[in-house]
Amino acid sequence: MSSSPASCRWLSLKEALTAFVLNEYGHQGQMHIKPLHWYTACRLIIEGGFHPDDVTPHPPFAIQQRRGQPTLVITRPWRPAASVRF
């Protein structure tokens, strides 16, 4: 994680822990812990069934109606496009 994105993004546990452990951003800021918050927020949506609008920081997901069914879609392209049905 060489850059410091300002908004929540979808990342792996390995990426989140690497940012936390290596602490590229220093101890005085929040950037070393934000990736763990982003990872947790994304997992709450994907695995926990929470609505994306109910989770802070707001993950890059949204609920859209497809064929009459609510479908989870990725709204920002940090990862390859995918959708998961509830």
N, C-alpha and C positions, 0 to 999 in steps of 0.2 A: 504494500500500500504506500506508494511513493507520493501520491497526491492526497489532499485532505478535502474530500467532497463535503459539501455543507448539508446535504439532505440524506435521509435514510436510503440505503440501497441493499439489494439482495446480494449476500455474500455467504461463503461457506464458514463452517465453524473453524476450520484451519486458518482462513484469512483473518477472522475476528481474533482468534487467540494469538496469532502471529503479531498483529498490531498491538495487542495488549502486552505481550511478553517482551517484544523488542522495543516497544515504547519509542518509536521514531519521533514522536511529537513532543517529548519531554514530560516531566512530572507536573508542571505548573498548569497545563491546559487540560482539556477534556477529551482530546482526540484519541488518546490511548484507550478510553473506555467506550467511546461511541460505537465502534464496530461491534462490540458485544451487545449493546443495546439494540442495534440494527438487526443483528442475527436473531436475538430473542423476539423482537417484534415480528419478523418474518415467520419464524416458527410458530408463533401464536396464531397467525393467520392460516398457515398451511396445515399445521397439525392440530391446532386447538379449535379451529372452526370459528374464530372470532371474525367479525366484520372488519375490513380494513379501516373504515372510518372510526372505529372504536379503539384503535391502538395508536399510542404515541411512543416513539416517533412514527410518523405515518409512513408505512412501507410502500414500495412501488407497485401496489396491487389495487385492483378495483373489482367490484362485482358488476357484471353485465348480464342481461337476459339474452340467452341464446336458445332458440327453440322452446321458449317458455320456461327454461330452467336457469337458475342463478349459476353463473360460471365465474370463477376467479381468473382474472387476466392480469398480465404484467403491463403496467402503464409506462414504465421507463425501461429502455433497452440496455440494462447493465448485464443481462444474461440473455441467452437465446430465447426467443419468444416461446411461450408455453401457456397452456391453460389447464386448469384442474377443475373438475366438476365436483360440486358439493353433494 
